[in-house]
Amino acid sequence: MRCSGCGVELQTTDPRSPGYIPKEVLERRMKEGKEVLCRRCFRARHYGEYEDIRLRDFLVEYKYVLREFENHILVVDIFDVEGTMREELLRILSGKKVILVLNKVDLLPKYVRKSEILMWIQEKFEGEVFLISARRGYGIASLRRRISAGGKAHLILGCTNVGKSSILKELTESEVTVSPHPGTTLGLIERKLKDSKI
């Protein structure tokens, strides 16, 4: 069973490891049929407390999950394209179906033309590109239609703090733990979108 907030595999044995939830809390939440959050997500959502994670723990699961998907949505911060469209990610995604999503377009100055951004990014990336704002909802409907038309599972991936969880939350209109702190999401979070899985 996975945490519905960050996607990490839940466990009841080691409070210092990702996915910990006290056994009695897990049993009670399951019996009541309520949302189950790991302790880390519960504290983040209700108390504003954030714990750091070990990068090694994250990378092991990330590489495993990547192989299970045919379709990929690479999320990039429009203010740090070079830093968030990482060479390591592009290398891993080589030869795969990738949709590039540039997030945070709502923060661009008014004089910046979106058409110019699209032309510039298409020089660096071959494939579909979407300009969106997860915070304001701009471009979400178009991306949702594109994903639904594919009808298959899509994996959202990208560097920390590019807005992956915010995009997932907007696309599926479901609760996902979202915070400004890096490394909030620890594992795979699955949501349904019509005939597709994200």
MDAnalysis code that builds the backbone (N, CA, C; Angstrom):
import MDAnalysis as mda
import numpy as np

u = mda.Universe.empty(594, n_residues=198, atom_resindex=np.repeat(np.arange(198), 3), trajectory=True)
u.add_TopologyAttr("name", ["N", "CA", "C"] * 198)
u.add_TopologyAttr("resid", np.arange(1, 199))
u.add_TopologyAttr("resname", ["MET", "ARG", "CYS", "SER", "GLY", "CYS", "GLY", "VAL", "GLU", "LEU", "GLN", "THR", "THR", "ASP", "PRO", "ARG", "SER", "PRO", "GLY", "TYR", "ILE", "PRO", "LYS", "GLU", "VAL", "LEU", "GLU", "ARG", "ARG", "MET", "LYS", "GLU", "GLY", "LYS", "GLU", "VAL", "LEU", "CYS", "ARG", "ARG", "CYS", "PHE", "ARG", "ALA", "ARG", "HIS", "TYR", "GLY", "GLU", "TYR", "GLU", "ASP", "ILE", "ARG", "LEU", "ARG", "ASP", "PHE", "LEU", "VAL", "GLU", "TYR", "LYS", "TYR", "VAL", "LEU", "ARG", "GLU", "PHE", "GLU", "ASN", "HIS", "ILE", "LEU", "VAL", "VAL", "ASP", "ILE", "PHE", "ASP", "VAL", "GLU", "GLY", "THR", "MET", "ARG", "GLU", "GLU", "LEU", "LEU", "ARG", "ILE", "LEU", "SER", "GLY", "LYS", "LYS", "VAL", "ILE", "LEU", "VAL", "LEU", "ASN", "LYS", "VAL", "ASP", "LEU", "LEU", "PRO", "LYS", "TYR", "VAL", "ARG", "LYS", "SER", "GLU", "ILE", "LEU", "MET", "TRP", "ILE", "GLN", "GLU", "LYS", "PHE", "GLU", "GLY", "GLU", "VAL", "PHE", "LEU", "ILE", "SER", "ALA", "ARG", "ARG", "GLY", "TYR", "GLY", "ILE", "ALA", "SER", "LEU", "ARG", "ARG", "ARG", "ILE", "SER", "ALA", "GLY", "GLY", "LYS", "ALA", "HIS", "LEU", "ILE", "LEU", "GLY", "CYS", "THR", "ASN", "VAL", "GLY", "LYS", "SER", "SER", "ILE", "LEU", "LYS", "GLU", "LEU", "THR", "GLU", "SER", "GLU", "VAL", "THR", "VAL", "SER", "PRO", "HIS", "PRO", "GLY", "THR", "THR", "LEU", "GLY", "LEU", "ILE", "GLU", "ARG", "LYS", "LEU", "LYS", "ASP", "SER", "LYS", "ILE"])
u.atoms.positions = np.array([
    [0.850, -1.178, 0.000],
    [0.000, 0.000, 0.000],
    [0.892, 1.236, 0.000],
    [0.461, 2.257, -0.746],
    [1.251, 3.478, -0.867],
    [0.570, 4.665, -0.181],
    [1.385, 5.613, 0.243],
    [0.884, 6.862, 0.818],
    [0.148, 7.623, -0.277],
    [-1.050, 8.095, 0.012],
    [-1.805, 8.827, -1.007],
    [-1.287, 10.247, -1.186],
    [-0.398, 10.692, -0.312],
    [0.169, 12.031, -0.438],
    [1.423, 12.096, -1.273],
    [2.376, 11.180, -1.026],
    [3.665, 11.241, -1.721],
    [3.968, 10.008, -2.557],
    [3.193, 8.941, -2.405],
    [3.375, 7.757, -3.232],
    [4.360, 6.732, -2.721],
    [4.998, 6.988, -1.591],
    [5.983, 6.044, -1.062],
    [5.266, 4.800, -0.520],
    [5.956, 3.667, -0.564],
    [5.419, 2.423, 0.009],
    [5.317, 2.601, 1.527],
    [4.136, 2.334, 2.085],
    [3.945, 2.495, 3.531],
    [4.594, 1.346, 4.290],
    [5.141, 1.667, 5.465],
    [5.730, 0.645, 6.341],
    [5.521, 1.071, 7.785],
    [5.477, 0.089, 8.686],
    [5.171, 0.365, 10.098],
    [6.315, 0.004, 11.039],
    [7.502, -0.273, 10.501],
    [8.579, -0.775, 11.351],
    [9.678, 0.232, 11.678],
    [10.035, 1.120, 10.760],
    [11.169, 2.013, 10.984],
    [10.756, 3.481, 10.867],
    [10.609, 4.169, 12.009],
    [10.184, 5.572, 11.986],
    [11.159, 6.507, 11.267],
    [12.409, 6.078, 11.072],
    [13.402, 6.927, 10.414],
    [13.441, 6.736, 8.901],
    [12.707, 5.766, 8.386],
    [12.720, 5.487, 6.948],
    [11.475, 6.053, 6.272],
    [11.584, 6.320, 4.951],
    [10.427, 6.833, 4.212],
    [9.227, 5.892, 4.304],
    [8.036, 6.479, 4.367],
    [6.802, 5.697, 4.349],
    [6.294, 5.254, 5.700],
    [6.924, 5.707, 6.771],
    [6.515, 5.235, 8.099],
    [5.138, 5.773, 8.487],
    [4.339, 4.886, 9.073],
    [3.062, 5.231, 9.690],
    [2.888, 4.283, 10.876],
    [2.505, 4.803, 12.044],
    [2.281, 3.897, 13.175],
    [1.234, 2.844, 12.810],
    [1.485, 1.618, 13.228],
    [0.626, 0.490, 12.862],
    [-0.833, 0.728, 13.246],
    [-1.055, 1.238, 14.452],
    [-2.429, 1.454, 14.908],
    [-3.146, 2.522, 14.074],
    [-2.389, 3.526, 13.617],
    [-2.977, 4.572, 12.769],
    [-3.348, 3.986, 11.407],
    [-2.452, 3.193, 10.842],
    [-2.722, 2.545, 9.556],
    [-3.979, 1.681, 9.635],
    [-4.054, 0.855, 10.668],
    [-5.208, -0.038, 10.827],
    [-6.509, 0.746, 10.994],
    [-6.455, 1.825, 11.786],
    [-7.653, 2.632, 12.019],
    [-8.110, 3.331, 10.735],
    [-7.161, 3.925, 9.999],
    [-7.509, 4.636, 8.761],
    [-8.092, 3.677, 7.726],
    [-7.522, 2.487, 7.636],
    [-8.026, 1.503, 6.675],
    [-9.428, 1.031, 7.072],
    [-9.625, 0.808, 8.359],
    [-10.932, 0.352, 8.851],
    [-12.004, 1.406, 8.588],
    [-11.620, 2.685, 8.754],
    [-12.557, 3.787, 8.535],
    [-12.722, 4.120, 7.054],
    [-11.855, 3.537, 6.212],
    [-11.922, 3.816, 4.776],
    [-11.465, 5.216, 4.418],
    [-10.593, 5.780, 5.240],
    [-10.118, 7.144, 5.019],
    [-8.755, 7.142, 4.331],
    [-8.381, 8.317, 3.836],
    [-7.095, 8.503, 3.184],
    [-5.966, 8.097, 4.132],
    [-4.953, 7.420, 3.586],
    [-3.822, 6.978, 4.398],
    [-2.579, 7.748, 3.963],
    [-2.004, 8.497, 4.908],
    [-0.793, 9.275, 4.668],
    [0.341, 8.744, 5.527],
    [1.558, 8.777, 4.985],
    [2.716, 8.462, 5.818],
    [2.873, 9.597, 6.839],
    [3.662, 9.355, 7.868],
    [3.842, 10.362, 8.919],
    [4.411, 11.663, 8.348],
    [5.331, 11.546, 7.401],
    [5.961, 12.718, 6.799],
    [4.918, 13.607, 6.113],
    [4.032, 13.005, 5.306],
    [2.988, 13.774, 4.615],
    [1.965, 14.331, 5.594],
    [1.608, 13.538, 6.602],
    [0.653, 14.003, 7.602],
    [1.185, 15.257, 8.292],
    [2.453, 15.220, 8.690],
    [3.047, 16.377, 9.376],
    [3.173, 17.574, 8.438],
    [3.505, 17.316, 7.172],
    [3.623, 18.412, 6.207],
    [2.270, 19.079, 5.977],
    [1.247, 18.267, 5.806],
    [-0.085, 18.785, 5.486],
    [-0.739, 19.485, 6.674],
    [-0.587, 18.936, 7.876],
    [-1.317, 19.460, 9.032],
    [-0.510, 20.391, 9.934],
    [0.822, 20.265, 9.922],
    [1.639, 21.075, 10.828],
    [2.701, 21.917, 10.129],
    [2.842, 21.768, 8.811],
    [3.859, 22.531, 8.091],
    [5.275, 22.090, 8.406],
    [5.444, 20.849, 8.892],
    [6.771, 20.309, 9.208],
    [7.258, 19.469, 8.028],
    [8.501, 19.680, 7.616],
    [9.041, 18.968, 6.456],
    [10.334, 18.260, 6.809],
    [10.429, 16.997, 6.402],
    [11.637, 16.204, 6.618],
    [12.375, 16.054, 5.297],
    [13.692, 16.115, 5.344],
    [14.499, 15.855, 4.154],
    [14.526, 14.358, 3.887],
    [14.790, 13.993, 2.625],
    [14.921, 12.582, 2.263],
    [16.319, 12.337, 1.730],
    [16.724, 11.070, 1.733],
    [18.015, 10.715, 1.163],
    [17.829, 10.505, -0.332],
    [18.642, 11.176, -1.124],
    [18.546, 11.095, -2.579],
    [18.677, 9.664, -3.065],
    [19.539, 8.896, -2.436],
    [19.758, 7.509, -2.851],
    [18.464, 6.697, -2.777],
    [17.690, 6.868, -1.711],
    [16.417, 6.155, -1.565],
    [15.470, 6.483, -2.712],
    [15.470, 7.743, -3.114],
    [14.578, 8.180, -4.181],
    [15.005, 7.624, -5.537],
    [16.279, 7.678, -5.864],
    [16.754, 7.257, -7.186],
    [16.536, 5.781, -7.458],
    [16.649, 4.952, -6.449],
    [16.446, 3.513, -6.633],
    [15.038, 3.246, -7.150],
    [14.028, 3.817, -6.501],
    [12.647, 3.590, -6.928],
    [12.360, 4.279, -8.261],
    [12.923, 5.438, -8.477],
    [12.692, 6.220, -9.693],
    [13.104, 5.445, -10.941],
    [14.286, 4.865, -10.935],
    [14.771, 4.114, -12.098],
    [13.925, 2.874, -12.354],
    [13.457, 2.241, -11.307],
    [12.615, 1.051, -11.445],
    [11.275, 1.413, -12.089],
    [10.658, 2.470, -11.625],
    [9.340, 2.885, -12.101],
    [9.394, 3.346, -13.554],
    [10.451, 4.007, -13.946],
    [10.579, 4.560, -15.293],
    [10.366, 3.505, -16.371],
    [10.819, 2.292, -16.140],
    [10.717, 1.212, -17.130],
    [9.287, 0.738, -17.356],
    [8.390, 1.010, -16.430],
    [7.020, 0.507, -16.512],
    [6.103, 1.338, -17.410],
    [6.557, 2.474, -17.903],
    [5.702, 3.386, -18.662],
    [6.208, 3.589, -20.083],
    [5.257, 3.676, -21.026],
    [5.584, 3.993, -22.416],
    [5.571, 5.491, -22.651],
    [4.665, 6.191, -21.987],
    [4.469, 7.624, -22.193],
    [4.984, 8.403, -20.991],
    [5.702, 9.486, -21.282],
    [6.333, 10.266, -20.218],
    [6.013, 11.743, -20.392],
    [5.784, 12.413, -19.271],
    [5.554, 13.851, -19.256],
    [6.694, 14.458, -18.452],
    [7.594, 15.148, -19.141],
    [8.743, 15.774, -18.491],
    [8.376, 17.210, -18.147],
    [8.365, 17.523, -16.855],
    [8.005, 18.860, -16.385],
    [9.279, 19.658, -16.143],
    [9.292, 20.875, -16.684],
    [10.454, 21.753, -16.601],
    [9.989, 23.115, -16.089],
    [10.821, 23.755, -15.285],
    [10.543, 25.107, -14.788],
    [10.915, 26.099, -15.886],
    [9.973, 26.910, -16.322],
    [10.217, 27.837, -17.424],
    [11.295, 28.870, -17.084],
    [11.551, 29.096, -15.803],
    [12.578, 30.049, -15.398],
    [13.954, 29.408, -15.248],
    [14.026, 28.090, -15.375],
    [15.302, 27.379, -15.275],
    [15.289, 26.179, -16.221],
    [15.057, 26.448, -17.492],
    [14.959, 25.369, -18.477],
    [16.248, 24.565, -18.516],
    [17.375, 25.235, -18.585],
    [18.662, 24.532, -18.667],
    [18.920, 23.690, -17.417],
    [18.553, 24.203, -16.256],
    [18.805, 23.483, -15.010],
    [17.820, 22.365, -14.721],
    [16.594, 22.472, -15.244],
    [15.589, 21.457, -14.931],
    [15.312, 20.496, -16.085],
    [15.819, 20.794, -17.275],
    [15.747, 19.833, -18.379],
    [17.101, 19.119, -18.388],
    [17.327, 18.348, -17.348],
    [18.625, 17.749, -17.058],
    [19.045, 16.717, -18.094],
    [20.314, 16.716, -18.393],
    [20.883, 15.764, -19.354],
    [20.630, 14.325, -18.921],
    [20.708, 14.049, -17.606],
    [20.470, 12.687, -17.116],
    [19.054, 12.223, -17.451],
    [18.081, 13.107, -17.296],
    [16.697, 12.761, -17.613],
    [16.514, 12.547, -19.111],
    [17.085, 13.435, -19.908],
    [16.950, 13.299, -21.362],
    [17.606, 12.017, -21.857],
    [18.712, 11.642, -21.254],
    [19.399, 10.402, -21.637],
    [18.531, 9.186, -21.301],
    [17.947, 9.174, -20.120],
    [17.078, 8.071, -19.702],
    [15.845, 7.983, -20.603],
    [15.347, 9.140, -21.048],
    [14.125, 9.190, -21.856],
    [14.376, 9.037, -23.352],
    [15.618, 8.933, -23.740],
    [15.954, 8.808, -25.159],
    [15.206, 7.632, -25.792],
    [14.543, 7.898, -26.923],
    [13.806, 6.857, -27.633],
    [12.414, 6.594, -27.093],
    [11.996, 7.329, -26.063],
    [10.663, 7.136, -25.477],
    [9.732, 8.275, -25.911],
    [8.426, 8.048, -25.785],
    [7.441, 9.087, -26.087],
    [7.425, 10.082, -24.929],
    [7.767, 11.335, -25.234],
    [7.871, 12.348, -24.185],
    [7.080, 13.595, -24.576],
    [6.268, 14.061, -23.644],
    [5.600, 15.356, -23.758],
    [6.358, 16.289, -22.819],
    [6.802, 17.430, -23.334],
    [7.511, 18.405, -22.506],
    [6.513, 19.444, -22.006],
    [6.500, 19.659, -20.697],
    [5.605, 20.636, -20.082],
    [6.455, 21.709, -19.416],
    [6.288, 22.945, -19.882],
    [6.959, 24.084, -19.262],
    [5.975, 24.713, -18.286],
    [6.277, 24.622, -17.012],
    [5.377, 25.095, -15.965],
    [5.773, 26.494, -15.493],
    [4.842, 27.163, -14.861],
    [5.009, 28.476, -14.229],
    [4.957, 29.621, -15.235],
    [4.257, 29.445, -16.374],
    [4.165, 30.512, -17.374],
    [3.414, 31.729, -16.843],
    [2.632, 31.552, -15.793],
    [1.908, 32.684, -15.213],
    [2.850, 33.715, -14.600],
    [4.084, 33.315, -14.341],
    [5.043, 34.226, -13.708],
    [5.880, 35.015, -14.715],
    [5.703, 34.727, -15.998],
    [6.450, 35.449, -17.031],
    [5.966, 36.897, -17.128],
    [6.875, 37.814, -17.448],
    [6.438, 39.198, -17.683],
    [5.460, 39.248, -18.864],
    [4.559, 40.202, -18.847],
    [3.519, 40.316, -19.878],
    [4.101, 40.481, -21.286],
    [5.261, 41.124, -21.405],
    [5.818, 41.385, -22.736],
    [6.438, 40.142, -23.391],
    [6.622, 39.062, -22.652],
    [7.200, 37.837, -23.214],
    [6.118, 37.087, -23.984],
    [6.394, 36.814, -25.259],
    [5.425, 36.106, -26.103],
    [5.596, 34.600, -25.953],
    [4.480, 33.935, -25.723],
    [4.514, 32.477, -25.584],
    [4.949, 31.812, -26.886],
    [4.611, 32.401, -28.011],
    [5.010, 31.836, -29.310],
    [6.531, 31.831, -29.459],
    [7.202, 32.848, -28.941],
    [8.667, 32.901, -29.000],
    [9.291, 31.833, -28.101],
    [8.683, 31.612, -26.958],
    [9.176, 30.566, -26.056],
    [9.048, 29.207, -26.725],
    [7.909, 28.956, -27.356],
    [7.705, 27.680, -28.052],
    [8.734, 27.476, -29.160],
    [8.998, 28.517, -29.945],
    [10.004, 28.402, -31.017],
    [11.378, 28.092, -30.427],
    [11.731, 28.776, -29.348],
    [13.034, 28.579, -28.715],
    [13.174, 27.160, -28.162],
    [12.144, 26.676, -27.475],
    [12.241, 25.350, -26.853],
    [12.225, 24.255, -27.903],
    [11.529, 24.465, -29.018],
    [11.477, 23.442, -30.056],
    [12.807, 23.297, -30.797],
    [13.702, 24.256, -30.629],
    [15.069, 24.105, -31.148],
    [15.859, 23.122, -30.285],
    [15.484, 22.985, -29.025],
    [16.188, 22.116, -28.086],
    [15.521, 20.758, -27.911],
    [14.220, 20.688, -28.215],
    [13.443, 19.491, -27.906],
    [12.526, 19.145, -29.068],
    [12.627, 17.902, -29.527],
    [11.736, 17.427, -30.585],
    [10.573, 16.697, -29.932],
    [9.394, 17.168, -30.138],
    [8.218, 16.536, -29.554],
    [7.186, 17.565, -29.162],
    [6.128, 17.092, -28.536],
    [5.048, 17.983, -28.117],
    [5.473, 18.820, -26.917],
    [5.086, 20.085, -26.949],
    [5.417, 21.008, -25.864],
    [4.136, 21.708, -25.411],
    [3.952, 21.776, -24.098],
    [2.811, 22.481, -23.516],
    [3.330, 23.540, -22.555],
    [2.782, 24.747, -22.669],
    [3.064, 25.817, -21.721],
    [1.900, 25.858, -20.742],
    [2.190, 25.711, -19.457],
    [1.106, 25.666, -18.475],
    [1.454, 26.437, -17.210],
    [0.423, 26.647, -16.414],
    [0.577, 27.147, -15.051],
    [-0.285, 26.262, -14.166],
    [0.353, 25.409, -13.399],
    [-0.404, 24.540, -12.492],
    [-1.119, 25.374, -11.436],
    [-0.503, 26.469, -11.048],
    [-1.088, 27.305, -9.999],
    [-2.344, 28.040, -10.468],
    [-2.335, 28.510, -11.704],
    [-3.467, 29.284, -12.237],
    [-4.397, 28.457, -13.132],
    [-3.962, 27.243, -13.491],
    [-4.794, 26.386, -14.334],
    [-4.624, 26.611, -15.825],
    [-3.754, 27.544, -16.207],
    [-3.539, 27.841, -17.623],
    [-2.935, 26.621, -18.331],
    [-3.544, 26.198, -19.440],
    [-3.017, 25.095, -20.241],
    [-3.332, 23.705, -19.719],
    [-3.921, 23.606, -18.542],
    [-4.211, 22.296, -17.936],
    [-5.238, 21.529, -18.762],
    [-6.279, 22.204, -19.229],
    [-7.328, 21.524, -20.005],
    [-6.754, 20.919, -21.285],
    [-5.870, 21.646, -21.966],
    [-5.250, 21.125, -23.199],
    [-4.392, 19.904, -22.902],
    [-3.613, 19.977, -21.843],
    [-2.774, 18.839, -21.463],
    [-3.645, 17.651, -21.058],
    [-4.712, 17.901, -20.332],
    [-5.633, 16.835, -19.922],
    [-6.230, 16.136, -21.149],
    [-6.650, 16.929, -22.154],
    [-7.207, 16.343, -23.382],
    [-6.174, 15.491, -24.103],
    [-4.940, 15.966, -24.157],
    [-3.873, 15.226, -24.838],
    [-3.610, 13.893, -24.140],
    [-3.541, 13.903, -22.831],
    [-3.296, 12.674, -22.073],
    [-4.464, 11.708, -22.244],
    [-5.678, 12.223, -22.143],
    [-6.865, 11.372, -22.287],
    [-6.939, 10.748, -23.672],
    [-6.532, 11.477, -24.687],
    [-6.566, 10.958, -26.060],
    [-5.605, 9.788, -26.223],
    [-4.514, 9.789, -25.453],
    [-3.532, 8.701, -25.518],
    [-4.071, 7.406, -24.945],
    [-4.901, 7.506, -23.917],
    [-5.555, 6.343, -23.336],
    [-4.654, 5.358, -22.627],
    [-3.392, 5.675, -22.450],
    [-2.464, 4.767, -21.774],
    [-1.909, 5.443, -20.527],
    [-1.098, 4.701, -19.821],
    [-0.475, 5.246, -18.610],
    [0.618, 6.250, -18.977],
    [0.668, 7.340, -18.246],
    [1.681, 8.379, -18.419],
    [2.415, 8.565, -17.093],
    [3.716, 8.757, -17.164],
    [4.526, 9.027, -15.980],
    [4.943, 10.488, -15.999],
    [4.615, 11.221, -14.934],
    [5.061, 12.607, -14.791],
    [6.388, 12.577, -14.056],
    [7.409, 13.208, -14.644],
    [8.711, 13.232, -13.996],
    [9.384, 14.569, -14.228],
    [10.402, 14.848, -13.432],
    [11.143, 16.095, -13.536],
    [11.926, 16.340, -12.264],
    [12.704, 17.402, -12.283],
    [13.514, 17.769, -11.120],
    [12.613, 18.239, -9.978],
    [13.213, 18.429, -8.808],
    [12.445, 18.892, -7.655],
    [11.937, 20.310, -7.884],
    [10.778, 20.579, -7.345],
    [10.152, 21.908, -7.339],
    [9.809, 22.478, -8.716],
    [9.589, 21.610, -9.708],
    [9.127, 22.104, -11.007],
    [7.606, 22.114, -11.086],
    [6.939, 21.464, -10.116],
    [5.485, 21.492, -10.065],
    [4.786, 20.206, -10.459],
    [5.485, 19.079, -10.371],
    [4.892, 17.789, -10.776],
    [3.631, 17.460, -9.979],
    [3.698, 17.573, -8.671],
    [2.534, 17.249, -7.833],
    [1.400, 18.236, -8.061],
    [1.727, 19.500, -8.252],
    [0.695, 20.509, -8.524],
    [-0.006, 20.216, -9.840],
    [0.752, 19.804, -10.835],
    [0.167, 19.457, -12.135],
    [-0.731, 18.238, -11.992],
    [-0.254, 17.215, -11.294],
    [-1.062, 16.012, -11.079],
    [-2.365, 16.360, -10.357],
    [-2.258, 17.203, -9.358],
    [-3.434, 17.617, -8.586],
    [-4.447, 18.331, -9.484],
    [-3.968, 19.231, -10.349],
    [-4.862, 19.963, -11.251],
    [-5.441, 19.071, -12.341],
    [-4.617, 18.205, -12.909],
    [-5.081, 17.324, -13.986],
    [-6.188, 16.388, -13.525],
    [-6.023, 15.841, -12.340],
    [-6.948, 14.806, -11.866],
    [-7.950, 15.326, -10.844],
    [-7.794, 16.589, -10.437],
    [-8.665, 17.197, -9.433],
    [-8.751, 16.320, -8.189],
    [-7.582, 15.849, -7.744],
    [-7.509, 14.993, -6.559],
    [-6.512, 15.577, -5.569],
    [-6.549, 15.069, -4.359],
    [-5.641, 15.544, -3.313],
    [-4.275, 14.876, -3.444],
    [-3.248, 15.689, -3.501],
    [-1.862, 15.245, -3.517],
    [-1.126, 16.202, -2.596],
    [-0.176, 15.710, -1.813],
    [0.584, 16.599, -0.937],
    [1.471, 17.496, -1.792],
    [1.265, 18.802, -1.671],
    [2.007, 19.795, -2.442],
    [2.643, 20.748, -1.451],
    [3.937, 21.046, -1.643],
    [4.604, 22.001, -0.762],
    [5.742, 22.667, -1.514],
    [6.232, 23.798, -1.001],
    [7.359, 24.464, -1.645],
    [8.701, 23.816, -1.315],
    [8.704, 22.790, -0.484],
    [9.941, 22.150, -0.063],
    [10.346, 21.052, -1.037],
    [11.626, 21.011, -1.432],
    [12.089, 19.976, -2.357],
    [11.906, 18.576, -1.784],
    [11.590, 17.622, -2.650],
    [11.523, 16.220, -2.247],
    [10.265, 15.837, -1.502],
    [9.164, 16.536, -1.714],
    [7.921, 16.185, -1.023],
    [7.411, 14.827, -1.475],
    [7.402, 14.601, -2.789],
    [6.918, 13.329, -3.326],
    [8.051, 12.317, -3.306],
    [7.802, 11.162, -2.699],
    [8.850, 10.154, -2.533],
    [8.697, 8.952, -3.442],
    [7.564, 8.768, -4.031],
    [7.354, 7.575, -4.850],
    [6.262, 7.798, -5.866],
    [5.790, 6.721, -6.414],
    [4.776, 6.762, -7.453],
    [3.409, 7.056, -6.851],
    [2.739, 8.061, -7.399],
    [1.372, 8.382, -7.020],
    [0.523, 8.106, -8.251],
    [-0.424, 7.191, -8.145],
    [-1.269, 6.855, -9.296],
    [-2.620, 7.530, -9.173],
    [-3.059, 8.126, -10.281],
    [-4.378, 8.737, -10.365],
    [-4.990, 8.375, -11.713],
    [-6.310, 8.375, -11.778],
    [-7.031, 8.088, -13.025],
    [-7.439, 9.396, -13.688],
    [-7.403, 9.380, -15.027],
    [-7.871, 10.499, -15.827],
    [-8.619, 9.901, -17.003],
    [-9.924, 9.788, -16.876],
    [-10.773, 9.113, -17.865],
    [-10.222, 7.722, -18.142],
    [-9.760, 7.491, -19.382],
    [-9.256, 6.167, -19.747],
    [-7.753, 6.026, -19.524],
    [-7.125, 7.050, -18.995],
    [-5.678, 7.032, -18.799],
    [-5.332, 6.900, -17.326],
    [-4.102, 6.497, -17.083],
    [-3.568, 6.436, -15.723],
    [-2.356, 7.349, -15.700],
    [-2.245, 8.158, -14.661],
    [-1.099, 9.062, -14.523],
    [-0.360, 8.664, -13.266],
])
